[in-house]
Amino acid sequence: MDSFHTIGAKLLKLEDIKLHQKLLPNMLVRIKALENGQVETEKEMVEEVDDELQKTVFKVIEGGVLEVYNPLILTINMEDMGHKKLVIWTIDFKKVNG
């Protein structure tokens, strides 16, 4: 059985997602999530969409998370597994004071 280790992961209650610019590339997405009773907002820019590789890359460009991790880049890959899809999330970041 494979295992993995997660450091500092948090579960957030998603409050709202809005598209602010609907043209690719550089589509802007605003995400609101509830964390510890407070609403946290971040804005992400879609940097890359590759339909052939089933890959989308987002870069966080605004929000409190950038005070801790900057840059913060989220990559979503999907792989076909028969009648199912495997979704792989990759998070690339650099700790600001690390």
Biopython code that builds the backbone (N, CA, C, O; Angstrom):
import numpy as np
from Bio.PDB.StructureBuilder import StructureBuilder

atoms = [
    (1, "MET", "N", (0.826, -1.172, 0.000)),
    (1, "MET", "CA", (0.000, 0.000, 0.000)),
    (1, "MET", "C", (0.879, 1.246, 0.000)),
    (1, "MET", "O", (1.799, 1.367, 0.808)),
    (2, "ASP", "N", (0.590, 2.165, -0.906)),
    (2, "ASP", "CA", (1.342, 3.399, -0.985)),
    (2, "ASP", "C", (0.879, 4.349, 0.116)),
    (2, "ASP", "O", (-0.288, 4.336, 0.504)),
    (3, "SER", "N", (1.778, 5.153, 0.603)),
    (3, "SER", "CA", (1.405, 6.153, 1.593)),
    (3, "SER", "C", (2.025, 7.481, 1.198)),
    (3, "SER", "O", (2.999, 7.524, 0.447)),
    (4, "PHE", "N", (1.464, 8.547, 1.701)),
    (4, "PHE", "CA", (2.027, 9.857, 1.453)),
    (4, "PHE", "C", (1.926, 10.681, 2.720)),
    (4, "PHE", "O", (1.150, 10.363, 3.620)),
    (5, "HIS", "N", (2.709, 11.731, 2.783)),
    (5, "HIS", "CA", (2.775, 12.559, 3.970)),
    (5, "HIS", "C", (2.381, 13.978, 3.592)),
    (5, "HIS", "O", (2.926, 14.528, 2.634)),
    (6, "THR", "N", (1.457, 14.580, 4.310)),
    (6, "THR", "CA", (1.020, 15.938, 4.049)),
    (6, "THR", "C", (1.385, 16.801, 5.248)),
    (6, "THR", "O", (1.093, 16.448, 6.391)),
    (7, "ILE", "N", (2.020, 17.921, 4.982)),
    (7, "ILE", "CA", (2.422, 18.836, 6.039)),
    (7, "ILE", "C", (1.571, 20.088, 5.944)),
    (7, "ILE", "O", (1.547, 20.748, 4.905)),
    (8, "GLY", "N", (0.878, 20.416, 7.012)),
    (8, "GLY", "CA", (0.146, 21.667, 7.078)),
    (8, "GLY", "C", (-1.088, 21.735, 6.189)),
    (8, "GLY", "O", (-1.535, 22.836, 5.865)),
    (9, "ALA", "N", (-1.646, 20.622, 5.788)),
    (9, "ALA", "CA", (-2.839, 20.656, 4.940)),
    (9, "ALA", "C", (-4.037, 21.087, 5.764)),
    (9, "ALA", "O", (-4.160, 20.725, 6.934)),
    (10, "LYS", "N", (-4.923, 21.866, 5.147)),
    (10, "LYS", "CA", (-6.111, 22.350, 5.829)),
    (10, "LYS", "C", (-7.323, 22.050, 4.970)),
    (10, "LYS", "O", (-7.264, 22.137, 3.744)),
    (11, "LEU", "N", (-8.415, 21.699, 5.614)),
    (11, "LEU", "CA", (-9.681, 21.556, 4.920)),
    (11, "LEU", "C", (-10.405, 22.884, 4.994)),
    (11, "LEU", "O", (-10.566, 23.459, 6.071)),
    (12, "LEU", "N", (-10.840, 23.366, 3.842)),
    (12, "LEU", "CA", (-11.540, 24.635, 3.776)),
    (12, "LEU", "C", (-12.940, 24.422, 3.247)),
    (12, "LEU", "O", (-13.164, 23.553, 2.404)),
    (13, "LYS", "N", (-13.881, 25.204, 3.735)),
    (13, "LYS", "CA", (-15.235, 25.187, 3.197)),
    (13, "LYS", "C", (-15.289, 26.230, 2.091)),
    (13, "LYS", "O", (-15.125, 27.423, 2.345)),
    (14, "LEU", "N", (-15.518, 25.778, 0.865)),
    (14, "LEU", "CA", (-15.562, 26.666, -0.281)),
    (14, "LEU", "C", (-16.834, 27.479, -0.247)),
    (14, "LEU", "O", (-17.926, 26.914, -0.183)),
    (15, "GLU", "N", (-16.716, 28.800, -0.289)),
    (15, "GLU", "CA", (-17.857, 29.697, -0.215)),
    (15, "GLU", "C", (-18.321, 30.151, -1.598)),
    (15, "GLU", "O", (-19.525, 30.246, -1.836)),
    (16, "ASP", "N", (-17.394, 30.434, -2.513)),
    (16, "ASP", "CA", (-17.773, 31.030, -3.790)),
    (16, "ASP", "C", (-16.609, 30.944, -4.773)),
    (16, "ASP", "O", (-15.446, 31.048, -4.381)),
    (17, "ILE", "N", (-16.928, 30.752, -6.050)),
    (17, "ILE", "CA", (-15.941, 30.811, -7.122)),
    (17, "ILE", "C", (-16.542, 31.672, -8.222)),
    (17, "ILE", "O", (-17.665, 31.421, -8.658)),
    (18, "LYS", "N", (-15.811, 32.682, -8.674)),
    (18, "LYS", "CA", (-16.296, 33.551, -9.737)),
    (18, "LYS", "C", (-15.221, 33.735, -10.801)),
    (18, "LYS", "O", (-14.042, 33.903, -10.490)),
    (19, "LEU", "N", (-15.648, 33.702, -12.059)),
    (19, "LEU", "CA", (-14.749, 34.023, -13.160)),
    (19, "LEU", "C", (-14.769, 35.529, -13.355)),
    (19, "LEU", "O", (-15.838, 36.130, -13.462)),
    (20, "HIS", "N", (-13.592, 36.141, -13.401)),
    (20, "HIS", "CA", (-13.521, 37.581, -13.604)),
    (20, "HIS", "C", (-13.116, 37.938, -15.014)),
    (20, "HIS", "O", (-13.407, 39.041, -15.477)),
    (21, "GLN", "N", (-12.465, 37.052, -15.694)),
    (21, "GLN", "CA", (-12.060, 37.267, -17.072)),
    (21, "GLN", "C", (-12.191, 35.915, -17.737)),
    (21, "GLN", "O", (-11.508, 34.969, -17.343)),
    (22, "LYS", "N", (-13.046, 35.798, -18.730)),
    (22, "LYS", "CA", (-13.376, 34.488, -19.271)),
    (22, "LYS", "C", (-12.570, 34.104, -20.505)),
    (22, "LYS", "O", (-12.871, 33.089, -21.133)),
    (23, "LEU", "N", (-11.580, 34.865, -20.862)),
    (23, "LEU", "CA", (-10.801, 34.571, -22.053)),
    (23, "LEU", "C", (-9.501, 33.879, -21.677)),
    (23, "LEU", "O", (-8.783, 34.324, -20.781)),
    (24, "LEU", "N", (-9.207, 32.791, -22.367)),
    (24, "LEU", "CA", (-7.932, 32.112, -22.158)),
    (24, "LEU", "C", (-6.921, 32.689, -23.129)),
    (24, "LEU", "O", (-7.349, 33.091, -24.211)),
    (25, "PRO", "N", (-5.659, 32.771, -22.867)),
    (25, "PRO", "CA", (-5.057, 32.444, -21.564)),
    (25, "PRO", "C", (-5.310, 33.568, -20.555)),
    (25, "PRO", "O", (-5.952, 34.569, -20.874)),
    (26, "ASN", "N", (-4.822, 33.396, -19.399)),
    (26, "ASN", "CA", (-4.868, 34.391, -18.320)),
    (26, "ASN", "C", (-6.261, 34.633, -17.769)),
    (26, "ASN", "O", (-6.546, 35.729, -17.285)),
    (27, "MET", "N", (-7.140, 33.632, -17.829)),
    (27, "MET", "CA", (-8.446, 33.742, -17.214)),
    (27, "MET", "C", (-8.250, 33.929, -15.713)),
    (27, "MET", "O", (-7.413, 33.259, -15.108)),
    (28, "LEU", "N", (-9.016, 34.836, -15.109)),
    (28, "LEU", "CA", (-8.896, 35.097, -13.681)),
    (28, "LEU", "C", (-10.042, 34.439, -12.934)),
    (28, "LEU", "O", (-11.194, 34.506, -13.360)),
    (29, "VAL", "N", (-9.714, 33.799, -11.809)),
    (29, "VAL", "CA", (-10.693, 33.116, -10.976)),
    (29, "VAL", "C", (-10.541, 33.641, -9.553)),
    (29, "VAL", "O", (-9.432, 33.684, -9.021)),
    (30, "ARG", "N", (-11.661, 34.045, -8.930)),
    (30, "ARG", "CA", (-11.620, 34.465, -7.528)),
    (30, "ARG", "C", (-12.273, 33.376, -6.696)),
    (30, "ARG", "O", (-13.380, 32.936, -7.005)),
    (31, "ILE", "N", (-11.592, 32.937, -5.638)),
    (31, "ILE", "CA", (-12.074, 31.860, -4.788)),
    (31, "ILE", "C", (-12.210, 32.382, -3.363)),
    (31, "ILE", "O", (-11.287, 32.995, -2.827)),
    (32, "LYS", "N", (-13.366, 32.136, -2.756)),
    (32, "LYS", "CA", (-13.579, 32.471, -1.344)),
    (32, "LYS", "C", (-13.763, 31.169, -0.582)),
    (32, "LYS", "O", (-14.539, 30.303, -0.987)),
    (33, "ALA", "N", (-13.049, 31.039, 0.518)),
    (33, "ALA", "CA", (-13.151, 29.840, 1.346)),
    (33, "ALA", "C", (-13.230, 30.257, 2.806)),
    (33, "ALA", "O", (-12.688, 31.290, 3.201)),
    (34, "LEU", "N", (-13.902, 29.451, 3.591)),
    (34, "LEU", "CA", (-14.057, 29.711, 5.019)),
    (34, "LEU", "C", (-12.998, 28.918, 5.775)),
    (34, "LEU", "O", (-12.949, 27.691, 5.686)),
    (35, "GLU", "N", (-12.152, 29.626, 6.520)),
    (35, "GLU", "CA", (-11.096, 28.989, 7.302)),
    (35, "GLU", "C", (-11.124, 29.563, 8.709)),
    (35, "GLU", "O", (-10.989, 30.774, 8.891)),
    (36, "ASN", "N", (-11.294, 28.714, 9.689)),
    (36, "ASN", "CA", (-11.343, 29.145, 11.098)),
    (36, "ASN", "C", (-12.366, 30.255, 11.316)),
    (36, "ASN", "O", (-12.117, 31.186, 12.082)),
    (37, "GLY", "N", (-13.511, 30.164, 10.652)),
    (37, "GLY", "CA", (-14.575, 31.135, 10.831)),
    (37, "GLY", "C", (-14.394, 32.436, 10.074)),
    (37, "GLY", "O", (-15.251, 33.316, 10.158)),
    (38, "GLN", "N", (-13.294, 32.582, 9.331)),
    (38, "GLN", "CA", (-13.038, 33.798, 8.560)),
    (38, "GLN", "C", (-13.008, 33.478, 7.076)),
    (38, "GLN", "O", (-12.532, 32.418, 6.670)),
    (39, "VAL", "N", (-13.518, 34.399, 6.268)),
    (39, "VAL", "CA", (-13.504, 34.215, 4.822)),
    (39, "VAL", "C", (-12.151, 34.652, 4.280)),
    (39, "VAL", "O", (-11.729, 35.790, 4.489)),
    (40, "GLU", "N", (-11.480, 33.751, 3.588)),
    (40, "GLU", "CA", (-10.205, 34.035, 2.929)),
    (40, "GLU", "C", (-10.461, 34.086, 1.423)),
    (40, "GLU", "O", (-11.154, 33.224, 0.883)),
    (41, "THR", "N", (-9.913, 35.081, 0.752)),
    (41, "THR", "CA", (-10.115, 35.242, -0.683)),
    (41, "THR", "C", (-8.767, 35.196, -1.389)),
    (41, "THR", "O", (-7.779, 35.758, -0.918)),
    (42, "GLU", "N", (-8.752, 34.519, -2.522)),
    (42, "GLU", "CA", (-7.555, 34.541, -3.356)),
    (42, "GLU", "C", (-7.975, 34.648, -4.805)),
    (42, "GLU", "O", (-9.084, 34.268, -5.181)),
    (43, "LYS", "N", (-7.072, 35.169, -5.608)),
    (43, "LYS", "CA", (-7.317, 35.269, -7.040)),
    (43, "LYS", "C", (-6.250, 34.440, -7.746)),
    (43, "LYS", "O", (-5.060, 34.546, -7.449)),
    (44, "GLU", "N", (-6.700, 33.615, -8.683)),
    (44, "GLU", "CA", (-5.791, 32.765, -9.447)),
    (44, "GLU", "C", (-5.892, 33.123, -10.921)),
    (44, "GLU", "O", (-6.950, 33.520, -11.409)),
    (45, "MET", "N", (-4.778, 32.976, -11.615)),
    (45, "MET", "CA", (-4.739, 33.191, -13.051)),
    (45, "MET", "C", (-4.459, 31.838, -13.710)),
    (45, "MET", "O", (-3.558, 31.111, -13.291)),
    (46, "VAL", "N", (-5.227, 31.511, -14.729)),
    (46, "VAL", "CA", (-4.979, 30.286, -15.483)),
    (46, "VAL", "C", (-3.801, 30.569, -16.402)),
    (46, "VAL", "O", (-3.898, 31.391, -17.314)),
    (47, "GLU", "N", (-2.692, 29.887, -16.159)),
    (47, "GLU", "CA", (-1.485, 30.118, -16.954)),
    (47, "GLU", "C", (-1.407, 29.214, -18.175)),
    (47, "GLU", "O", (-0.845, 29.590, -19.203)),
    (48, "GLU", "N", (-1.974, 28.022, -18.053)),
    (48, "GLU", "CA", (-1.839, 27.059, -19.153)),
    (48, "GLU", "C", (-3.012, 26.093, -19.137)),
    (48, "GLU", "O", (-3.432, 25.622, -18.080)),
    (49, "VAL", "N", (-3.532, 25.803, -20.321)),
    (49, "VAL", "CA", (-4.523, 24.751, -20.498)),
    (49, "VAL", "C", (-4.046, 23.904, -21.673)),
    (49, "VAL", "O", (-3.879, 24.411, -22.782)),
    (50, "ASP", "N", (-3.830, 22.627, -21.428)),
    (50, "ASP", "CA", (-3.386, 21.704, -22.469)),
    (50, "ASP", "C", (-4.406, 20.573, -22.561)),
    (50, "ASP", "O", (-4.394, 19.644, -21.753)),
    (51, "ASP", "N", (-5.286, 20.661, -23.552)),
    (51, "ASP", "CA", (-6.334, 19.647, -23.706)),
    (51, "ASP", "C", (-5.765, 18.272, -24.027)),
    (51, "ASP", "O", (-6.287, 17.260, -23.561)),
    (52, "GLU", "N", (-4.705, 18.230, -24.813)),
    (52, "GLU", "CA", (-4.110, 16.937, -25.183)),
    (52, "GLU", "C", (-3.535, 16.211, -23.972)),
    (52, "GLU", "O", (-3.721, 15.005, -23.815)),
    (53, "LEU", "N", (-2.834, 16.955, -23.117)),
    (53, "LEU", "CA", (-2.246, 16.364, -21.909)),
    (53, "LEU", "C", (-3.214, 16.363, -20.733)),
    (53, "LEU", "O", (-2.889, 15.837, -19.669)),
    (54, "GLN", "N", (-4.412, 16.952, -20.911)),
    (54, "GLN", "CA", (-5.417, 17.070, -19.857)),
    (54, "GLN", "C", (-4.812, 17.725, -18.616)),
    (54, "GLN", "O", (-4.872, 17.191, -17.508)),
    (55, "LYS", "N", (-4.224, 18.908, -18.848)),
    (55, "LYS", "CA", (-3.498, 19.609, -17.795)),
    (55, "LYS", "C", (-3.931, 21.073, -17.751)),
    (55, "LYS", "O", (-4.091, 21.717, -18.789)),
    (56, "THR", "N", (-4.119, 21.593, -16.524)),
    (56, "THR", "CA", (-4.403, 23.006, -16.312)),
    (56, "THR", "C", (-3.487, 23.513, -15.208)),
    (56, "THR", "O", (-3.324, 22.858, -14.178)),
    (57, "VAL", "N", (-2.887, 24.683, -15.424)),
    (57, "VAL", "CA", (-1.971, 25.282, -14.456)),
    (57, "VAL", "C", (-2.547, 26.622, -14.003)),
    (57, "VAL", "O", (-2.884, 27.476, -14.824)),
    (58, "PHE", "N", (-2.656, 26.795, -12.670)),
    (58, "PHE", "CA", (-3.145, 28.025, -12.056)),
    (58, "PHE", "C", (-2.012, 28.652, -11.257)),
    (58, "PHE", "O", (-1.213, 27.940, -10.650)),
    (59, "LYS", "N", (-1.937, 29.971, -11.250)),
    (59, "LYS", "CA", (-0.984, 30.684, -10.401)),
    (59, "LYS", "C", (-1.766, 31.630, -9.507)),
    (59, "LYS", "O", (-2.564, 32.428, -9.999)),
    (60, "VAL", "N", (-1.548, 31.551, -8.195)),
    (60, "VAL", "CA", (-2.197, 32.451, -7.254)),
    (60, "VAL", "C", (-1.515, 33.811, -7.394)),
    (60, "VAL", "O", (-0.294, 33.915, -7.277)),
    (61, "ILE", "N", (-2.327, 34.873, -7.649)),
    (61, "ILE", "CA", (-1.758, 36.205, -7.865)),
    (61, "ILE", "C", (-2.187, 37.209, -6.797)),
    (61, "ILE", "O", (-1.606, 38.290, -6.701)),
    (62, "GLU", "N", (-3.211, 36.861, -5.982)),
    (62, "GLU", "CA", (-3.639, 37.724, -4.876)),
    (62, "GLU", "C", (-4.146, 36.855, -3.742)),
    (62, "GLU", "O", (-4.691, 35.777, -3.977)),
    (63, "GLY", "N", (-3.970, 37.318, -2.522)),
    (63, "GLY", "CA", (-4.527, 36.621, -1.367)),
    (63, "GLY", "C", (-3.526, 36.479, -0.248)),
    (63, "GLY", "O", (-2.316, 36.589, -0.448)),
    (64, "GLY", "N", (-4.056, 36.231, 0.936)),
    (64, "GLY", "CA", (-3.228, 36.107, 2.122)),
    (64, "GLY", "C", (-2.229, 34.966, 2.074)),
    (64, "GLY", "O", (-1.185, 35.027, 2.724)),
    (65, "VAL", "N", (-2.538, 33.923, 1.307)),
    (65, "VAL", "CA", (-1.633, 32.779, 1.222)),
    (65, "VAL", "C", (-0.268, 33.186, 0.655)),
    (65, "VAL", "O", (0.740, 32.538, 0.936)),
    (66, "LEU", "N", (-0.237, 34.261, -0.143)),
    (66, "LEU", "CA", (1.031, 34.712, -0.728)),
    (66, "LEU", "C", (1.957, 35.341, 0.300)),
    (66, "LEU", "O", (3.145, 35.522, 0.033)),
    (67, "GLU", "N", (1.423, 35.680, 1.485)),
    (67, "GLU", "CA", (2.282, 36.177, 2.554)),
    (67, "GLU", "C", (3.147, 35.064, 3.131)),
    (67, "GLU", "O", (4.181, 35.326, 3.744)),
    (68, "VAL", "N", (2.716, 33.817, 2.930)),
    (68, "VAL", "CA", (3.441, 32.652, 3.450)),
    (68, "VAL", "C", (4.162, 31.898, 2.339)),
    (68, "VAL", "O", (5.307, 31.479, 2.510)),
    (69, "TYR", "N", (3.487, 31.724, 1.193)),
    (69, "TYR", "CA", (4.051, 30.975, 0.067)),
    (69, "TYR", "C", (3.986, 31.829, -1.192)),
    (69, "TYR", "O", (2.901, 32.213, -1.630)),
    (70, "ASN", "N", (5.142, 32.126, -1.773)),
    (70, "ASN", "CA", (5.163, 32.911, -2.997)),
    (70, "ASN", "C", (6.395, 32.552, -3.804)),
    (70, "ASN", "O", (7.508, 32.777, -3.330)),
    (71, "PRO", "N", (6.250, 32.011, -4.982)),
    (71, "PRO", "CA", (5.015, 31.800, -5.724)),
    (71, "PRO", "C", (4.256, 30.560, -5.235)),
    (71, "PRO", "O", (4.800, 29.719, -4.520)),
    (72, "LEU", "N", (2.981, 30.472, -5.644)),
    (72, "LEU", "CA", (2.141, 29.311, -5.367)),
    (72, "LEU", "C", (1.459, 28.942, -6.683)),
    (72, "LEU", "O", (0.627, 29.691, -7.196)),
    (73, "ILE", "N", (1.822, 27.783, -7.218)),
    (73, "ILE", "CA", (1.328, 27.333, -8.519)),
    (73, "ILE", "C", (0.658, 25.974, -8.350)),
    (73, "ILE", "O", (1.243, 25.050, -7.785)),
    (74, "LEU", "N", (-0.576, 25.860, -8.845)),
    (74, "LEU", "CA", (-1.360, 24.632, -8.743)),
    (74, "LEU", "C", (-1.476, 24.020, -10.132)),
    (74, "LEU", "O", (-1.857, 24.703, -11.083)),
    (75, "THR", "N", (-1.152, 22.745, -10.252)),
    (75, "THR", "CA", (-1.267, 22.040, -11.523)),
    (75, "THR", "C", (-2.204, 20.863, -11.344)),
    (75, "THR", "O", (-2.057, 20.072, -10.412)),
    (76, "ILE", "N", (-3.172, 20.755, -12.248)),
    (76, "ILE", "CA", (-4.115, 19.641, -12.231)),
    (76, "ILE", "C", (-3.907, 18.832, -13.500)),
    (76, "ILE", "O", (-4.023, 19.359, -14.606)),
    (77, "ASN", "N", (-3.598, 17.551, -13.338)),
    (77, "ASN", "CA", (-3.465, 16.622, -14.459)),
    (77, "ASN", "C", (-4.521, 15.543, -14.330)),
    (77, "ASN", "O", (-4.805, 15.073, -13.229)),
    (78, "MET", "N", (-5.103, 15.150, -15.452)),
    (78, "MET", "CA", (-6.046, 14.029, -15.443)),
    (78, "MET", "C", (-5.494, 12.941, -16.343)),
    (78, "MET", "O", (-4.975, 13.213, -17.425)),
    (79, "GLU", "N", (-5.613, 11.698, -15.879)),
    (79, "GLU", "CA", (-5.173, 10.544, -16.650)),
    (79, "GLU", "C", (-6.340, 9.583, -16.794)),
    (79, "GLU", "O", (-7.067, 9.322, -15.835)),
    (80, "ASP", "N", (-6.511, 9.063, -17.993)),
    (80, "ASP", "CA", (-7.562, 8.079, -18.237)),
    (80, "ASP", "C", (-7.152, 6.737, -17.650)),
    (80, "ASP", "O", (-6.027, 6.274, -17.839)),
    (81, "MET", "N", (-8.085, 6.124, -16.936)),
    (81, "MET", "CA", (-7.862, 4.793, -16.367)),
    (81, "MET", "C", (-9.092, 3.946, -16.684)),
    (81, "MET", "O", (-9.930, 3.692, -15.819)),
    (82, "GLY", "N", (-9.183, 3.517, -17.935)),
    (82, "GLY", "CA", (-10.363, 2.772, -18.349)),
    (82, "GLY", "C", (-11.567, 3.683, -18.402)),
    (82, "GLY", "O", (-11.565, 4.677, -19.129)),
    (83, "HIS", "N", (-12.592, 3.358, -17.642)),
    (83, "HIS", "CA", (-13.801, 4.176, -17.596)),
    (83, "HIS", "C", (-13.736, 5.247, -16.519)),
    (83, "HIS", "O", (-14.721, 5.942, -16.271)),
    (84, "LYS", "N", (-12.578, 5.383, -15.878)),
    (84, "LYS", "CA", (-12.414, 6.353, -14.798)),
    (84, "LYS", "C", (-11.310, 7.331, -15.159)),
    (84, "LYS", "O", (-10.546, 7.112, -16.099)),
    (85, "LYS", "N", (-11.241, 8.410, -14.397)),
    (85, "LYS", "CA", (-10.170, 9.398, -14.550)),
    (85, "LYS", "C", (-9.444, 9.531, -13.214)),
    (85, "LYS", "O", (-10.068, 9.574, -12.154)),
    (86, "LEU", "N", (-8.140, 9.594, -13.283)),
    (86, "LEU", "CA", (-7.305, 9.848, -12.116)),
    (86, "LEU", "C", (-6.914, 11.319, -12.165)),
    (86, "LEU", "O", (-6.394, 11.791, -13.176)),
    (87, "VAL", "N", (-7.164, 12.049, -11.072)),
    (87, "VAL", "CA", (-6.815, 13.459, -10.999)),
    (87, "VAL", "C", (-5.616, 13.609, -10.078)),
    (87, "VAL", "O", (-5.628, 13.130, -8.944)),
    (88, "ILE", "N", (-4.582, 14.277, -10.572)),
    (88, "ILE", "CA", (-3.350, 14.494, -9.818)),
    (88, "ILE", "C", (-3.177, 15.989, -9.620)),
    (88, "ILE", "O", (-3.078, 16.746, -10.586)),
    (89, "TRP", "N", (-3.141, 16.414, -8.350)),
    (89, "TRP", "CA", (-2.903, 17.810, -8.003)),
    (89, "TRP", "C", (-1.440, 17.958, -7.593)),
    (89, "TRP", "O", (-0.940, 17.200, -6.762)),
    (90, "THR", "N", (-0.764, 18.934, -8.177)),
    (90, "THR", "CA", (0.611, 19.236, -7.804)),
    (90, "THR", "C", (0.663, 20.696, -7.363)),
    (90, "THR", "O", (0.149, 21.574, -8.055)),
    (91, "ILE", "N", (1.275, 20.951, -6.226)),
    (91, "ILE", "CA", (1.395, 22.313, -5.721)),
    (91, "ILE", "C", (2.879, 22.653, -5.640)),
    (91, "ILE", "O", (3.635, 22.005, -4.917)),
    (92, "ASP", "N", (3.286, 23.677, -6.387)),
    (92, "ASP", "CA", (4.657, 24.165, -6.357)),
    (92, "ASP", "C", (4.675, 25.481, -5.600)),
    (92, "ASP", "O", (3.885, 26.379, -5.894)),
    (93, "PHE", "N", (5.566, 25.602, -4.633)),
    (93, "PHE", "CA", (5.590, 26.805, -3.818)),
    (93, "PHE", "C", (6.984, 27.031, -3.263)),
    (93, "PHE", "O", (7.831, 26.137, -3.233)),
    (94, "LYS", "N", (7.185, 28.271, -2.824)),
    (94, "LYS", "CA", (8.398, 28.610, -2.084)),
    (94, "LYS", "C", (7.953, 29.365, -0.850)),
    (94, "LYS", "O", (7.201, 30.335, -0.949)),
    (95, "LYS", "N", (8.407, 28.931, 0.301)),
    (95, "LYS", "CA", (8.050, 29.596, 1.547)),
    (95, "LYS", "C", (8.764, 30.949, 1.605)),
    (95, "LYS", "O", (9.968, 31.038, 1.364)),
    (96, "VAL", "N", (8.009, 31.991, 1.926)),
    (96, "VAL", "CA", (8.533, 33.365, 1.876)),
    (96, "VAL", "C", (9.751, 33.528, 2.774)),
    (96, "VAL", "O", (10.762, 34.074, 2.333)),
    (97, "ASN", "N", (9.687, 33.071, 4.018)),
    (97, "ASN", "CA", (10.813, 33.208, 4.949)),
    (97, "ASN", "C", (11.507, 31.880, 5.179)),
    (97, "ASN", "O", (11.955, 31.588, 6.287)),
    (98, "GLY", "N", (11.596, 31.070, 4.120)),
    (98, "GLY", "CA", (12.159, 29.735, 4.282)),
    (98, "GLY", "C", (13.539, 29.577, 3.793)),
    (98, "GLY", "O", (14.106, 28.488, 3.884)),
]
sb = StructureBuilder()
sb.init_structure("model")
sb.init_model(0)
sb.init_chain("A")
sb.init_seg("    ")
for serial, (resi, resn, name, xyz) in enumerate(atoms, 1):
    if name == "N":
        sb.init_residue(resn, " ", resi, " ")
    sb.init_atom(name, np.array(xyz, "f"), 0.0, 1.0, " ", f" {name:<3s}", serial, name[0])
structure = sb.get_structure()
